[in-house]
């Protein structure tokens, strides 16, 4: 049979395993090959192919590859804990500081236990044990996981109408993952594990360190937001998707919506109250990754500030770009408009200082067609009860407002921090929730189909990793824009869009994975209870705010 790899044709015997083919092309990939796309269909490397195909190997230089590596590493971690700590249970919680935060229940964890787990994981990896995927009939899988005591998986499977579900086996350890793993434990030699009270952090390669480990950076503020989200999920009794599905089927969606929205309003109100009570604050800076609901948040914060007697005044950073010829360029020689050095920082800081001091300034107007500022700008002088409100990717970067005293500014980080997980071992990445939001919004309001949004997502993520995430801990407060009910609402909007992605499109494998993920959610059909100022309205429509 003929195999096309990187636009060149090769011949292989029929029924050759993808893992065997991958060995011939390892030298062409910068990362660790962990899976393959066969005619754009994502397959694990244990699969064989028996007909002419186009094969694209998936390595750890792309997000799909790093997710597969991490998922497989969690399987080894779960197996090591099971063998070392009889009766212990593991929950895979969320990403944190370039790692994955996990908890072990039933034991008090300390550095000595974590070191033992690491040694056991190394032993499992050195043995190169096979990781095998089997499609089991749903009822058989339910019985299997009942025996294993993994009841969230049992509840999840009972909710689905799938005839078969994927079950992974590794030397006596079984688990469910809705997306592929590596074919054997020997692929996972690059890892670390560290104690992070009360759990552990698993560290694996990422797209910027595809064959090595990223430096772990502690993010205590973000960790506290995840903790708050976890406690909120406990209060609502929806830590996992099965619990959310049960609530919806019982007719509890309306109450969940109202309580969730009330929680958001209370948090926004508290932020506004603090700003209003601190007379030194003159500039409020807001930043967050794509599709985190920043626009709706800013409008709602503005309303709450007005309730407190303040008049927000918005300043757009777009008007402070340097002339086109002074714009820095990226590694490909293109203008890098996302760079903080694309802004005229001295002029921007000069204007902020004058505005804070009650002076009049002429805010420039930037002409994007000519790449120059207009000769005449807009003259502005703030009233005593006005406060500057500004949103942009560099809002948390101290370099942006370096001349403004810290007491005079307040930084807010907004992100959709998902507290809900599919089951004990299948977490829901925050970036996946944001991508679903963006797919729906781009289709609704920007005439962009799902494939185009998915294909541009890596560029979006690259900008976030460079200009937003490194500065998130500089925020004075973090606002979690995730709504516990949003994925069941987004489901009915996203599924038809994802189903339209052509099998010939590079976005197909991601679209298919997202469809599989969404299939485990019970939809919320009644949206009447969602208030018009809800953050989710920014994506599905019907917002009363100018979004």
C-alpha positions as CSV (number, residue, x, y, z in Angstrom):
1,X,0.0,0.0,0.0
2,X,1.1,3.6,-0.6
3,X,1.6,5.9,2.4
4,X,2.0,9.7,1.9
5,X,3.9,11.4,4.8
6,X,5.0,15.0,4.5
7,X,4.0,15.1,0.8
8,X,6.2,12.2,-0.1
9,X,5.0,8.7,-1.1
10,X,6.3,5.5,0.5
11,X,5.3,1.8,0.2
12,X,4.5,-0.4,3.2
13,X,2.9,-3.9,3.5
14,X,-0.8,-3.9,4.2
15,X,-1.8,-4.0,7.9
16,X,1.3,-2.3,9.1
17,X,1.1,-0.7,12.6
18,X,1.3,3.0,12.7
19,X,3.9,2.7,15.5
20,X,6.2,0.8,13.1
21,X,5.7,3.5,10.4
22,X,6.3,6.3,12.9
23,X,9.8,4.9,13.8
24,X,10.9,5.7,10.2
25,X,9.9,9.3,10.5
26,X,10.9,10.2,14.1
27,X,13.9,12.2,12.8
28,X,11.5,14.6,10.9
29,X,9.6,15.6,14.0
30,X,10.8,18.0,16.7
31,X,8.6,16.5,19.4
32,X,7.7,13.0,20.6
33,X,5.3,11.2,18.2
34,X,2.3,10.1,20.2
35,X,-0.5,9.4,17.6
36,X,-1.3,9.8,14.0
37,X,-3.9,11.2,11.7
38,X,-4.8,8.8,8.9
39,X,-6.7,10.6,6.2
40,X,-7.3,13.2,8.8
41,X,-8.8,10.8,11.3
42,X,-7.0,10.7,14.7
43,X,-5.7,7.2,15.5
44,X,-3.6,5.8,18.3
45,X,-0.3,4.2,17.2
46,X,-1.5,0.7,18.0
47,X,-3.8,0.9,14.9
48,X,-2.9,-0.8,11.6
49,X,-3.7,0.6,8.2
50,X,-4.5,-1.6,5.2
51,X,-5.1,0.8,2.3
52,X,-3.5,3.8,0.6
53,X,-3.5,6.7,3.1
54,X,-2.2,10.1,3.9
55,X,-0.5,9.9,7.3
56,X,0.3,12.9,9.5
57,X,2.0,12.1,12.8
58,X,1.0,14.0,15.9
59,X,3.8,15.0,18.2
60,X,4.3,17.1,21.3
61,X,4.8,20.3,19.3
62,X,1.0,20.6,19.0
63,X,-1.7,20.8,21.6
64,X,-3.3,17.5,20.5
65,X,0.0,15.8,21.1
66,X,0.7,17.3,24.5
67,X,-2.9,16.4,25.6
68,X,-2.3,12.7,24.6
69,X,1.0,12.7,26.4
70,X,-0.5,14.2,29.6
71,X,-3.5,11.9,29.4
72,X,-1.2,8.8,29.1
73,X,1.0,10.1,31.9
74,X,-2.0,10.3,34.2
75,X,-2.8,6.7,33.4
76,X,0.7,5.7,34.6
77,X,0.3,7.9,37.7
78,X,-3.1,6.3,38.5
79,X,-1.5,2.8,38.1
80,X,1.4,3.7,40.3
81,X,-0.8,5.0,43.1
82,X,-3.0,1.9,42.9
83,X,0.0,-0.4,43.3
84,X,1.7,1.6,46.1
85,X,-1.3,2.8,48.1
86,X,-4.0,0.2,48.4
87,X,-7.5,1.6,48.6
88,X,-6.4,5.1,47.5
89,X,-8.4,7.0,44.8
90,X,-7.1,9.6,42.4
91,X,-8.8,12.6,40.9
92,X,-7.2,14.6,38.0
93,X,-8.2,18.1,38.8
94,X,-6.9,20.9,36.5
95,X,-3.8,22.4,34.9
96,X,-1.7,24.6,37.1
97,X,1.7,26.4,36.6
98,X,2.8,24.4,33.5
99,X,1.7,21.2,35.3
100,X,-1.4,19.1,36.1
101,X,-2.7,19.2,39.6
102,X,-4.0,15.9,41.0
103,X,-5.3,14.7,44.4
104,X,-4.9,11.3,46.1
105,X,-7.7,10.5,48.6
106,X,-7.4,8.1,51.5
107,X,-3.9,8.9,52.4
108,X,-2.0,11.9,53.9
109,X,0.5,12.8,51.2
110,X,4.0,14.0,51.9
111,X,7.3,14.4,50.0
112,X,8.4,10.8,50.9
113,X,5.2,9.3,49.4
114,X,5.5,11.5,46.3
115,X,9.1,10.3,45.8
116,X,7.9,6.7,46.1
117,X,5.2,7.3,43.5
118,X,7.8,8.9,41.1
119,X,10.0,5.8,41.5
120,X,7.0,3.5,40.8
121,X,6.1,5.6,37.7
122,X,9.7,5.3,36.4
123,X,9.6,1.5,37.0
124,X,6.3,1.2,35.0
125,X,7.7,3.4,32.2
126,X,11.0,1.5,32.0
127,X,9.0,-1.8,31.6
128,X,7.5,-0.3,28.5
129,X,4.1,-1.9,29.3
130,X,1.5,-2.0,26.5
131,X,-1.4,0.4,26.7
132,X,-4.3,-1.2,24.8
133,X,-7.6,0.3,23.8
134,X,-10.8,-1.8,23.5
135,X,-14.3,-0.8,22.5
136,X,-16.5,-2.5,25.1
137,X,-20.3,-2.8,25.0
138,X,-21.6,-0.1,27.4
139,X,-23.2,-2.6,29.8
140,X,-20.0,-4.5,30.1
141,X,-18.0,-1.3,30.7
142,X,-20.5,-0.3,33.4
143,X,-20.0,-3.7,35.2
144,X,-16.2,-3.4,34.8
145,X,-16.0,0.1,36.4
146,X,-18.6,-0.8,39.1
147,X,-16.1,-3.6,40.1
148,X,-13.2,-1.0,40.0
149,X,-15.3,1.4,42.2
150,X,-15.1,4.2,39.7
151,X,-18.7,5.2,40.1
152,X,-18.5,8.5,38.2
153,X,-17.6,6.6,35.0
154,X,-20.6,4.2,35.7
155,X,-22.9,7.2,36.1
156,X,-21.5,8.8,33.0
157,X,-22.0,5.7,30.9
158,X,-25.6,5.1,32.2
159,X,-26.4,8.6,30.9
160,X,-25.2,7.9,27.3
161,X,-26.9,6.1,24.5
162,X,-23.6,4.9,23.1
163,X,-23.5,1.2,22.3
164,X,-19.7,1.0,23.0
165,X,-17.2,3.0,25.0
166,X,-13.4,3.1,24.8
167,X,-11.6,1.3,27.7
168,X,-7.8,1.3,28.1
169,X,-5.9,-1.5,29.7
170,X,-2.3,-1.5,31.0
171,X,-1.0,-4.5,32.9
172,X,-4.1,-5.1,35.1
173,X,-5.1,-1.4,35.3
174,X,-8.2,-0.2,33.4
175,X,-9.6,3.2,32.7
176,X,-11.8,5.2,30.4
177,X,-10.5,8.1,28.2
178,X,-12.6,9.6,25.4
179,X,-9.5,10.3,23.3
180,X,-6.3,8.4,22.5
181,X,-3.3,7.4,24.6
182,X,0.2,6.4,23.6
183,X,0.7,2.7,22.7
184,X,3.0,1.9,25.6
185,X,4.4,3.4,28.8
186,X,7.9,3.7,27.4
187,X,6.8,6.8,25.5
188,X,6.6,8.7,28.7
189,X,10.1,9.0,29.9
190,X,10.1,12.8,30.2
191,X,8.1,13.7,33.3
192,X,8.3,14.9,36.9
193,X,6.0,14.8,39.9
194,X,6.2,17.1,42.9
195,X,4.3,17.6,46.2
196,X,1.9,20.5,46.1
197,X,-0.3,20.5,49.2
198,X,-2.7,18.8,49.5
199,X,-2.0,17.0,46.2
200,X,0.7,16.7,43.6
201,X,1.7,18.3,40.3
202,X,2.4,16.2,37.3
203,X,4.7,17.9,34.8
204,X,5.0,16.8,31.2
205,X,6.4,18.3,27.9
206,X,4.5,21.1,26.3
207,X,4.5,22.6,22.8
208,X,7.4,24.9,23.8
209,X,9.4,22.2,25.4
210,X,8.4,19.1,23.3
211,X,11.2,16.8,24.5
212,X,12.0,18.3,27.8
213,X,10.1,19.7,30.9
214,X,8.9,23.2,31.3
215,X,9.9,25.1,34.4
216,X,7.2,24.8,37.1
217,X,6.0,28.2,38.1
218,X,3.9,28.5,41.3
219,X,0.7,30.4,40.7
220,X,-0.9,30.8,44.2
221,X,-3.6,33.3,43.1
222,X,-4.8,31.1,40.3
223,X,-4.6,28.1,42.6
224,X,-6.9,29.8,45.0
225,X,-9.4,30.5,42.2
226,X,-9.4,26.9,41.3
227,X,-10.0,26.0,44.9
228,X,-12.9,28.5,45.1
229,X,-14.3,26.9,41.9
230,X,-14.0,23.5,43.5
231,X,-15.8,24.6,46.6
232,X,-18.5,26.2,44.6
233,X,-19.0,22.9,42.7
234,X,-19.3,21.1,46.0
235,X,-22.0,23.5,47.1
236,X,-23.9,23.0,43.9
237,X,-23.2,19.2,44.0
238,X,-22.0,19.2,40.4
239,X,-18.3,18.2,40.5
240,X,-18.8,15.8,37.6
241,X,-20.9,15.8,34.4
242,X,-23.1,12.9,35.6
243,X,-24.3,15.1,38.5
244,X,-25.0,18.0,36.2
245,X,-26.9,15.7,33.8
246,X,-29.0,14.4,36.8
247,X,-29.8,17.9,37.9
248,X,-31.0,18.9,34.4
249,X,-33.1,15.8,34.0
250,X,-34.8,16.5,37.4
251,X,-35.8,20.0,36.1
252,X,-33.2,21.9,38.1
253,X,-31.6,23.8,35.2
254,X,-33.5,27.0,35.9
255,X,-32.4,27.2,39.6
256,X,-28.8,26.4,38.6
257,X,-28.9,29.2,36.1
258,X,-30.3,31.7,38.6
259,X,-27.8,30.7,41.4
260,X,-24.8,30.8,39.0
261,X,-25.7,34.2,37.7
262,X,-26.3,35.5,41.2
263,X,-22.8,34.3,42.1
264,X,-21.3,36.2,39.2
265,X,-23.2,39.3,40.1
266,X,-22.1,39.1,43.7
267,X,-18.4,38.7,42.7
268,X,-18.6,41.6,40.2
269,X,-20.4,43.8,42.8
270,X,-17.6,43.1,45.4
271,X,-14.9,44.1,42.9
272,X,-16.7,47.3,42.1
273,X,-17.3,48.0,45.8
274,X,-13.6,47.6,46.5
275,X,-12.6,49.9,43.7
276,X,-15.1,52.6,44.8
277,X,-13.9,52.4,48.4
278,X,-10.3,52.8,47.5
279,X,-10.0,56.5,46.5
280,X,-6.4,56.0,45.3
281,X,-7.5,53.7,42.4
282,X,-7.7,55.8,39.2
283,X,-7.0,53.2,36.5
284,X,-8.6,49.7,36.2
285,X,-6.9,47.3,33.8
286,X,-8.6,44.1,32.6
287,X,-7.0,41.3,30.7
288,X,-7.7,37.6,30.0
289,X,-7.4,35.0,27.3
290,X,-9.7,34.7,24.3
291,X,-13.4,34.1,24.8
292,X,-13.1,34.6,28.6
293,X,-16.1,36.9,28.5
294,X,-14.1,40.1,29.1
295,X,-16.5,42.3,27.2
296,X,-19.5,41.4,29.2
297,X,-17.5,41.5,32.4
298,X,-16.4,45.1,31.6
299,X,-20.0,46.2,30.9
300,X,-21.3,44.6,34.1
301,X,-18.4,46.1,36.1
302,X,-19.2,49.5,34.6
303,X,-22.8,49.2,35.8
304,X,-21.7,48.3,39.3
305,X,-19.2,51.2,39.4
306,X,-22.0,53.6,38.4
307,X,-24.1,52.2,41.2
308,X,-21.2,53.3,43.5
309,X,-21.2,56.8,42.0
310,X,-18.3,56.4,39.6
311,X,-18.3,57.1,35.9
312,X,-16.1,54.7,34.0
313,X,-14.1,56.2,31.1
314,X,-12.8,53.8,28.5
315,X,-9.5,54.2,26.8
316,X,-8.5,52.0,23.8
317,X,-4.9,50.9,23.5
318,X,-5.5,50.7,19.7
319,X,-4.9,54.4,19.4
320,X,-1.4,54.2,21.0
321,X,0.2,52.0,18.3
322,X,3.6,53.2,17.1
323,X,3.9,54.2,13.4
324,X,3.9,51.2,11.2
325,X,7.6,51.5,10.3
326,X,8.5,51.3,14.0
327,X,6.4,48.2,14.7
328,X,8.5,45.2,15.8
329,X,8.5,42.1,13.7
330,X,8.1,38.4,14.6
331,X,10.4,35.5,13.8
332,X,8.9,35.3,10.3
333,X,9.5,38.9,9.5
334,X,5.8,39.9,9.9
335,X,4.6,42.9,11.9
336,X,4.0,41.8,15.4
337,X,1.0,43.9,16.5
338,X,0.6,41.8,19.7
339,X,4.0,42.8,21.0
340,X,3.9,45.3,23.9
341,X,6.6,47.2,22.0
342,X,4.1,47.9,19.2
343,X,2.6,50.5,21.6
344,X,4.0,54.0,22.3
345,X,4.4,53.3,26.0
346,X,6.0,56.7,26.9
347,X,3.1,58.6,25.3
348,X,0.5,56.3,26.8
349,X,2.0,56.7,30.3
350,X,2.3,60.5,29.9
351,X,-1.4,60.7,29.0
352,X,-2.5,58.5,31.9
353,X,-0.5,60.6,34.4
354,X,-2.0,63.8,33.1
355,X,-5.5,62.4,33.2
356,X,-5.1,61.2,36.8
357,X,-3.8,64.7,37.8
358,X,-6.9,66.3,36.2
359,X,-5.1,67.7,33.2
360,X,-6.5,67.8,29.6
361,X,-4.9,65.5,27.0
362,X,-5.3,64.9,23.3
363,X,-5.9,61.2,22.9
364,X,-4.5,60.1,19.5
365,X,-6.6,58.5,16.8
366,X,-4.7,55.7,15.0
367,X,-5.4,55.2,11.3
368,X,-5.0,51.5,10.6
369,X,-5.1,52.0,6.8
370,X,-2.1,54.4,6.8
371,X,-0.4,53.0,9.8
372,X,0.0,56.5,11.2
373,X,-1.8,58.6,13.8
374,X,-4.2,61.3,12.6
375,X,-2.9,64.9,12.9
376,X,-5.7,65.8,15.4
377,X,-6.9,63.6,18.2
378,X,-9.7,63.8,20.8
379,X,-9.3,66.2,23.7
380,X,-10.3,64.7,27.1
381,X,-10.3,65.9,30.7
382,X,-11.7,63.6,33.5
383,X,-14.3,64.7,36.0
384,X,-13.6,64.1,39.7
385,X,-15.9,61.0,39.8
386,X,-14.5,59.4,36.6
387,X,-12.3,56.4,36.6
388,X,-10.3,55.0,33.7
389,X,-11.3,51.5,32.5
390,X,-9.0,49.8,30.0
391,X,-9.0,46.3,28.5
392,X,-6.2,44.7,26.5
393,X,-3.9,41.7,26.3
394,X,-1.1,43.7,28.1
395,X,-3.3,44.9,30.9
396,X,-1.5,42.9,33.6
397,X,2.0,43.6,32.3
398,X,3.7,46.1,34.6
399,X,5.6,47.4,31.6
400,X,2.4,48.8,30.1
401,X,1.8,51.3,33.0
402,X,5.3,51.4,34.4
403,X,5.1,55.1,35.3
404,X,1.8,54.8,37.2
405,X,2.2,54.2,40.9
406,X,0.8,50.8,42.0
407,X,-1.6,52.4,44.4
408,X,-3.3,54.2,41.5
409,X,-4.1,51.1,39.5
410,X,-6.1,47.9,39.9
411,X,-5.5,44.9,37.7
412,X,-8.2,42.3,37.0
413,X,-7.7,38.9,35.4
414,X,-10.7,37.3,33.7
415,X,-10.8,33.7,32.6
416,X,-13.2,30.8,32.3
417,X,-11.8,28.5,34.9
418,X,-13.7,25.2,34.6
419,X,-14.5,23.5,37.9
420,X,-16.5,20.7,36.2
421,X,-14.8,17.4,35.1
422,X,-16.1,14.6,33.0
423,X,-15.3,12.0,35.6
424,X,-12.5,11.2,38.2
425,X,-9.8,11.0,35.6
426,X,-11.0,13.0,32.6
427,X,-10.6,16.7,33.2
428,X,-12.2,19.4,31.1
429,X,-9.4,21.8,30.0
430,X,-10.2,25.5,30.4
431,X,-8.9,26.1,26.9
432,X,-11.5,23.6,25.5
433,X,-14.4,25.5,27.1
434,X,-13.1,28.8,25.7
435,X,-12.7,27.2,22.2
436,X,-16.3,26.0,22.2
437,X,-17.4,29.5,23.3
438,X,-15.4,31.0,20.4
439,X,-16.7,28.6,17.8
440,X,-20.3,29.5,18.7
441,X,-19.6,33.2,18.9
442,X,-17.6,33.3,15.7
443,X,-20.4,31.6,13.8
444,X,-23.2,33.7,15.4
445,X,-21.5,37.1,14.9
446,X,-18.5,36.9,12.7
447,X,-19.6,34.6,9.9
448,X,-16.7,32.3,10.6
449,X,-17.2,28.6,10.5
450,X,-16.0,26.1,13.1
451,X,-13.1,24.9,10.9
452,X,-11.6,28.4,10.5
453,X,-11.9,29.1,14.2
454,X,-10.3,25.8,15.1
455,X,-7.5,26.3,12.6
456,X,-6.6,29.8,13.9
457,X,-6.8,28.6,17.6
458,X,-3.1,27.6,17.8
459,X,-2.1,31.2,16.9
460,X,-4.5,32.6,19.5
461,X,-3.1,30.2,22.1
462,X,0.5,31.2,21.2
463,X,-0.3,34.9,21.9
464,X,-1.9,34.0,25.2
465,X,1.1,32.0,26.3
466,X,3.4,34.8,25.4
467,X,1.5,37.9,26.5
468,X,-1.2,36.9,29.1
469,X,-0.5,33.8,31.1
470,X,3.0,34.9,32.3
471,X,1.4,38.0,33.9
472,X,-1.7,36.5,35.4
473,X,-0.3,36.4,39.0
474,X,0.3,40.2,38.8
475,X,-3.5,40.7,38.9
476,X,-5.0,42.2,42.1
477,X,-8.1,40.1,41.7
478,X,-9.2,37.2,39.4
479,X,-12.7,36.7,38.1
480,X,-13.9,33.2,37.0
481,X,-16.3,33.7,34.1
482,X,-17.2,30.0,33.8
483,X,-20.8,29.1,34.4
484,X,-21.6,25.6,35.6
485,X,-24.5,25.3,33.2
486,X,-22.8,26.7,30.1
487,X,-21.6,23.5,28.3
488,X,-25.2,22.0,28.2
489,X,-26.3,25.3,26.7
490,X,-23.5,25.6,24.2
491,X,-23.9,22.0,23.2
492,X,-26.9,22.6,20.9
493,X,-25.1,25.5,19.2
494,X,-21.7,23.9,18.8
495,X,-22.7,20.4,17.7
496,X,-24.2,21.4,14.3
497,X,-21.2,23.6,13.6
498,X,-18.7,20.9,14.4
499,X,-20.5,18.3,12.3
500,X,-20.1,20.6,9.3
501,X,-16.3,20.4,9.5
502,X,-15.2,18.4,6.4
503,X,-13.1,15.3,6.8
504,X,-10.6,16.9,4.4
505,X,-10.1,19.9,6.7
506,X,-7.1,20.0,9.1
507,X,-9.6,20.9,11.9
508,X,-11.6,17.6,11.4
509,X,-9.8,15.5,14.2
510,X,-10.3,18.3,16.8
511,X,-13.9,18.8,15.7
512,X,-14.5,15.1,16.1
513,X,-12.9,15.0,19.5
514,X,-15.0,17.9,20.7
515,X,-18.2,16.2,19.4
516,X,-17.2,13.1,21.4
517,X,-16.7,15.3,24.5
518,X,-20.0,17.1,24.1
519,X,-21.9,13.9,23.6
520,X,-21.6,13.2,27.3
521,X,-23.6,16.3,28.3
522,X,-27.4,16.4,28.6
523,X,-28.6,19.6,26.8
524,X,-30.4,22.5,28.5
525,X,-33.2,23.5,26.0
526,X,-34.9,26.2,28.1
527,X,-32.8,29.3,27.9
528,X,-35.4,31.7,29.1
529,X,-33.9,31.8,32.6
530,X,-30.6,33.0,31.2
531,X,-30.6,36.8,32.0
532,X,-29.8,39.1,29.1
533,X,-26.6,40.4,30.8
534,X,-25.2,36.9,31.3
535,X,-21.6,36.4,30.1
536,X,-22.9,33.4,28.1
537,X,-25.1,35.7,26.1
538,X,-21.9,37.2,24.6
539,X,-21.5,33.9,22.8
540,X,-25.1,32.6,22.1
541,X,-26.7,35.9,21.5
542,X,-29.6,37.8,23.2
543,X,-27.3,40.1,25.3
544,X,-28.5,43.4,26.4
545,X,-24.9,44.6,26.5
546,X,-22.9,46.1,23.7
547,X,-20.9,43.0,23.0
